[in-house]
Amino acid sequence: MESADVVIVGGGIMGCALAYQLARRDVDVLLFERDTLGSQSTGKCAGGVRQQFSMEANVRLQRLSVQLFENFEQETGHPADFRQIGYLFVLTLPQQVEDFRHNMEMWHRVGLSEARWVDASEAARMVPVLNVEDVLGCTFCPTDGIASPADVTSGYAQAARRHGARLKEGVDVVGIDVAGGRVQGVRTAAGDVASRVVFNCAGAWSSSIGRMAGLEIPVLPYRRQVAVTGSFPAVPRNNPMTVDFQTSFYFHPEGDGVLMGMSDRVEGPGYATDVNWDFLEKMFEQASRRAPALAGAGIKTAWAGLYETTPDHQAILGPVPELEGFWCAAGFSGHGFMQAPAAALLLAQLLLDRRSEIDITPFAFTRFATGSLVHERNVI
């Protein structure tokens, strides 16, 4: 029977980053992806990388992720196409301004000193297409930006393989073997593998992997849709990622066009990944209000992917105490691409050193049993 020190289930950005961090420390890693690496949520995300969160643990995690994105090519030999064009959060309600003032104090306290307030007139200069009539203020962080999900995933995958990790595509994990209260291995469509540590990195499908081990992992899939326009010079390449916080509508430059998206707050959970054109019409209505010039932009392409959402919109990171050897790196609630580099490094440290350079206990699975949930409010 084949064996490995660690089996990783799921070959998106999280699984590939973790395979790299473990393999570079001489861990024998075997990763299974039922499709192709990065083909699911990772390959369908908007590529945003930001540090402006409402929970301190997320800000600390993201500051580390940004460092890793900045040094990505030097570390892996592969470009990340990380462009620090910044994130601009557009606030239109007094309560939002109050909340983000508290956030700003916390950001500065934890070292995100470059984040700052921007008034409506400066926002209009930064984003020429922006309608600022109702804007009460904005926050801007210049070290935020966008990166290429395909480049980052393949960079981690190639680097992991160079360190000896085995990454297998087109292989379904169909069961997890448990005996004596601990993981013994996994069953796959290609045969069984003995391992005493399994990482659940299955994204929107994390709950089904958990059930194979007799565990309830509280992750639900939600469809998120994205559209990209044709050539649109009114939004220059250095235009920041711009988020209308009230509606969740956002846009950023993509090639010579514009990528835009918005949460459908009335749609329930499900695995549908077809494009709902009726919803995209609603998104364009919001676009025409917040950035009127975008109303005239034609859609070149559109797609849908899945957010893996937890009850508090926070990731689940670390061991699951009920089953020795079962670890989670899932439930990122739309932040998986941006948080995976840091999460992978910290989880490798926690597994191998019994401690991590940033405390990730706020993301522990045990919070669901104790009811100590702290909701991340800066969710798009």
DOVOKE-314312 format. One line per 3 residues: number of its first residue (from 0); for each residue x negated, y, z negated of C-alpha. Coordinates in nm, 2 decimals. Layout:
N
NUM = X/Y/Z  ...
END
This chain:
380
0 = 0.00/0.00/0.00  -0.12/0.35/0.08  -0.19/0.57/-0.22
3 = -0.27/0.94/-0.30  -0.35/1.15/-0.61  -0.07/1.38/-0.51
6 = 0.22/1.35/-0.27  0.38/1.67/-0.14  0.73/1.65/0.00
9 = 0.78/1.93/0.26  0.55/2.09/0.51  0.66/2.46/0.51
12 = 0.43/2.74/0.39  0.46/2.62/0.03  0.36/2.26/0.09
15 = 0.07/2.35/0.33  -0.07/2.61/0.09  -0.05/2.37/-0.20
18 = -0.21/2.09/0.01  -0.50/2.33/0.08  -0.55/2.45/-0.28
21 = -0.55/2.09/-0.41  -0.77/1.94/-0.14  -1.03/2.22/-0.17
24 = -1.07/2.09/-0.53  -1.12/1.73/-0.42  -0.77/1.61/-0.49
27 = -0.65/1.33/-0.25  -0.34/1.48/-0.10  -0.08/1.33/0.12
30 = 0.20/1.56/0.26  0.51/1.45/0.44  0.72/1.67/0.66
33 = 1.02/1.52/0.83  1.00/1.76/1.12  0.70/1.97/1.22
36 = 0.50/2.19/0.98  0.66/2.52/0.92  0.96/2.44/1.14
39 = 1.24/2.51/0.89  1.29/2.81/0.66  0.92/2.92/0.70
42 = 0.94/2.95/1.07  1.27/3.13/1.06  1.19/3.40/0.80
45 = 1.13/3.77/0.86  0.76/3.76/0.75  0.80/4.02/0.48
48 = 0.54/4.05/0.20  0.63/4.28/-0.09  0.55/4.35/-0.45
51 = 0.85/4.56/-0.55  1.05/4.32/-0.77  1.25/4.39/-1.08
54 = 1.09/4.11/-1.29  0.74/4.15/-1.41  0.63/3.79/-1.34
57 = 0.73/3.83/-0.98  0.53/4.15/-0.95  0.22/3.98/-1.10
60 = 0.27/3.68/-0.87  0.30/3.91/-0.57  0.00/4.12/-0.65
63 = -0.21/3.80/-0.63  -0.03/3.69/-0.31  -0.12/4.02/-0.14
66 = -0.49/3.97/-0.24  -0.47/3.62/-0.08  -0.31/3.75/0.23
69 = -0.57/4.03/0.26  -0.85/3.77/0.23  -0.67/3.50/0.43
72 = -0.89/3.49/0.74  -1.21/3.51/0.54  -1.09/3.21/0.33
75 = -0.93/2.99/0.59  -1.10/3.10/0.91  -0.75/3.17/1.06
78 = -0.58/3.51/1.10  -0.26/3.59/0.90  -0.17/3.89/1.11
81 = -0.10/4.07/0.78  -0.01/4.43/0.85  0.02/4.65/0.55
84 = 0.28/4.89/0.69  0.45/4.91/0.35  0.81/4.86/0.22
87 = 1.05/5.14/0.19  1.35/5.08/-0.04  1.63/5.32/0.05
90 = 1.85/5.40/-0.25  2.20/5.56/-0.21  2.36/5.51/-0.56
93 = 2.27/5.68/-0.89  2.25/5.34/-1.07  1.99/5.22/-0.81
96 = 1.78/5.52/-0.87  1.79/5.46/-1.24  1.71/5.09/-1.20
99 = 1.42/5.16/-0.97  1.28/5.43/-1.20  1.25/5.16/-1.47
102 = 1.09/4.93/-1.21  0.84/5.20/-1.11  0.73/5.23/-1.48
105 = 0.68/4.86/-1.50  0.50/4.84/-1.16  0.25/5.11/-1.27
108 = 0.20/4.94/-1.60  0.11/4.60/-1.44  -0.13/4.77/-1.19
111 = 0.08/4.84/-0.89  -0.03/5.20/-0.91  0.01/5.27/-0.53
114 = 0.39/5.24/-0.55  0.55/5.58/-0.55  0.87/5.78/-0.51
117 = 0.97/5.92/-0.17  1.24/6.18/-0.12  1.49/6.18/0.17
120 = 1.29/6.43/0.38  0.97/6.23/0.35  1.16/5.91/0.43
123 = 1.29/6.07/0.74  0.93/6.16/0.85  0.81/5.80/0.77
126 = 1.10/5.64/0.96  1.22/5.87/1.24  1.53/5.67/1.32
129 = 1.66/5.68/0.95  1.98/5.85/0.86  1.91/6.01/0.52
132 = 2.23/6.21/0.46  2.33/6.00/0.16  1.98/5.90/0.04
135 = 1.91/5.99/-0.32  1.55/5.86/-0.32  1.33/5.58/-0.21
138 = 1.04/5.37/-0.34  0.74/5.30/-0.12  0.45/5.07/-0.16
141 = 0.18/5.10/0.11  0.01/4.76/0.03  0.33/4.57/0.11
144 = 0.39/4.47/0.47  0.45/4.18/0.71  0.25/3.87/0.81
147 = 0.29/3.59/1.06  0.46/3.28/0.91  0.33/3.06/1.20
150 = -0.03/3.18/1.16  -0.03/3.15/0.78  0.12/2.80/0.78
153 = -0.11/2.67/1.05  -0.41/2.83/0.88  -0.34/2.66/0.55
156 = -0.26/2.33/0.73  -0.59/2.33/0.92  -0.79/2.43/0.61
159 = -0.62/2.16/0.41  -0.71/1.90/0.67  -1.07/2.02/0.68
162 = -1.08/1.94/0.31  -0.95/1.59/0.36  -0.57/1.64/0.30
165 = -0.35/1.41/0.51  -0.05/1.60/0.65  0.20/1.38/0.83
168 = 0.47/1.52/1.05  0.79/1.34/1.16  0.80/1.13/0.84
171 = 1.11/1.13/0.62  1.08/1.07/0.24  1.38/0.84/0.16
174 = 1.32/0.76/-0.20  1.11/0.83/-0.51  1.00/0.53/-0.73
177 = 1.03/0.59/-1.10  0.95/0.35/-1.39  0.89/0.41/-1.76
180 = 0.99/0.77/-1.74  0.73/0.87/-1.48  0.68/0.89/-1.11
183 = 0.52/0.59/-0.95  0.53/0.68/-0.58  0.75/0.76/-0.28
186 = 0.92/0.56/-0.01  0.91/0.69/0.34  1.04/0.58/0.68
189 = 0.68/0.49/0.76  0.62/0.29/0.44  0.56/0.32/0.07
192 = 0.30/0.53/-0.10  0.18/0.49/-0.46  0.12/0.82/-0.65
195 = 0.16/0.95/-1.00  0.23/1.31/-0.90  0.50/1.42/-0.66
198 = 0.55/1.79/-0.56  0.90/1.89/-0.44  0.83/2.15/-0.18
201 = 1.14/2.08/0.03  1.29/2.43/0.02  1.66/2.43/0.10
204 = 1.66/2.05/0.07  1.49/2.04/-0.28  1.81/1.93/-0.46
207 = 1.83/1.61/-0.25  1.47/1.53/-0.32  1.54/1.58/-0.69
210 = 1.84/1.34/-0.68  1.61/1.07/-0.54  1.43/1.09/-0.87
213 = 1.75/1.12/-1.08  1.71/1.49/-1.13  1.94/1.79/-1.07
216 = 1.74/2.07/-0.92  1.97/2.38/-0.90  1.89/2.49/-0.54
219 = 2.16/2.58/-0.29  2.10/2.67/0.08  2.24/3.00/0.22
222 = 2.23/3.10/0.59  2.03/3.42/0.67  2.04/3.56/1.02
225 = 1.79/3.77/1.20  1.80/3.95/1.54  1.52/4.10/1.74
228 = 1.57/4.38/2.00  1.40/4.43/2.33  1.13/4.71/2.36
231 = 1.22/4.99/2.13  0.96/5.27/2.11  1.17/5.48/1.87
234 = 1.04/5.25/1.59  0.66/5.26/1.61  0.44/4.97/1.51
237 = 0.34/5.14/1.18  0.71/5.20/1.07  0.74/5.04/0.73
240 = 0.97/4.75/0.65  1.28/4.96/0.57  1.55/4.82/0.33
243 = 1.89/4.98/0.28  1.93/4.84/-0.08  2.31/4.88/-0.10
246 = 2.39/4.67/0.20  2.07/4.46/0.22  2.03/4.57/0.59
249 = 1.65/4.58/0.68  1.44/4.63/0.98  1.07/4.63/1.08
252 = 0.87/4.65/1.40  0.83/4.32/1.58  0.61/4.31/1.89
255 = 0.73/4.61/2.09  1.09/4.57/1.95  1.26/4.57/1.61
258 = 1.35/4.28/1.39  1.66/4.33/1.17  1.85/4.13/0.92
261 = 2.11/4.14/0.65  2.26/3.91/0.38  2.61/3.78/0.45
264 = 2.75/3.82/0.09  3.08/3.64/0.16  2.95/3.32/0.32
267 = 2.92/3.03/0.08  2.63/2.78/0.07  2.57/2.53/0.36
270 = 2.32/2.40/0.60  2.45/2.57/0.91  2.17/2.74/1.11
273 = 2.36/2.85/1.42  2.39/3.23/1.48  2.73/3.38/1.38
276 = 2.77/3.65/1.64  3.07/3.80/1.45  2.84/3.86/1.15
279 = 2.57/4.01/1.38  2.83/4.26/1.49  2.88/4.37/1.13
282 = 2.50/4.39/1.09  2.48/4.62/1.39  2.76/4.84/1.24
285 = 2.54/4.88/0.93  2.24/4.94/1.16  2.42/5.22/1.34
288 = 2.50/5.39/1.01  2.16/5.37/0.86  1.95/5.40/1.17
291 = 2.19/5.53/1.45  1.94/5.49/1.73  1.94/5.11/1.67
294 = 2.30/5.10/1.78  2.18/5.13/2.14  1.92/4.85/2.11
297 = 2.00/4.53/2.29  1.94/4.19/2.12  1.67/3.99/2.29
300 = 1.69/3.70/2.06  1.85/3.59/1.73  1.82/3.30/1.49
303 = 1.93/3.17/1.15  1.74/3.00/0.87  1.81/2.90/0.51
306 = 1.74/3.07/0.18  1.68/2.82/-0.10  1.87/3.00/-0.38
309 = 1.86/2.93/-0.75  2.12/3.07/-1.00  1.88/3.35/-1.11
312 = 1.71/3.41/-0.77  1.38/3.30/-0.92  1.15/3.02/-0.80
315 = 1.11/2.69/-0.99  0.74/2.63/-1.05  0.57/2.36/-1.24
318 = 0.65/2.02/-1.40  0.99/1.89/-1.48  0.96/1.75/-1.83
321 = 1.24/1.49/-1.79  1.02/1.30/-1.55  0.65/1.28/-1.59
324 = 0.46/1.35/-1.27  0.75/1.53/-1.09  0.67/1.89/-1.01
327 = 0.87/2.16/-0.84  0.76/2.44/-0.61  1.09/2.54/-0.47
330 = 1.39/2.77/-0.51  1.22/3.09/-0.40  1.55/3.26/-0.30
333 = 1.42/3.42/0.01  1.07/3.50/-0.12  0.90/3.17/-0.04
336 = 0.68/3.29/0.24  0.54/3.59/0.04  0.51/3.40/-0.29
339 = 0.36/3.07/-0.16  -0.01/3.17/-0.15  -0.01/3.27/-0.52
342 = 0.22/2.99/-0.63  0.00/2.73/-0.47  -0.31/2.86/-0.63
345 = -0.15/2.88/-0.97  0.01/2.54/-0.95  -0.32/2.38/-0.86
348 = -0.48/2.55/-1.16  -0.19/2.43/-1.39  -0.22/2.08/-1.27
351 = -0.60/2.05/-1.28  -0.70/2.29/-1.55  -0.38/2.28/-1.77
354 = -0.36/2.66/-1.74  -0.32/2.92/-1.47  -0.47/3.27/-1.44
357 = -0.12/3.42/-1.43  0.15/3.29/-1.67  0.42/3.11/-1.47
360 = 0.63/2.99/-1.76  0.91/3.24/-1.66  0.95/3.01/-1.35
363 = 0.97/2.69/-1.56  1.24/2.44/-1.48  1.33/2.43/-1.86
366 = 1.49/2.77/-1.83  1.81/2.62/-1.69  1.86/2.39/-1.99
369 = 1.79/2.66/-2.24  2.00/2.92/-2.06  1.71/3.17/-2.07
372 = 1.77/3.30/-1.71  1.64/3.64/-1.61  1.79/3.75/-1.28
375 = 1.57/3.90/-1.01  1.77/4.20/-0.90  1.56/4.31/-0.60
378 = 1.69/4.05/-0.37  1.76/4.11/-0.01
END
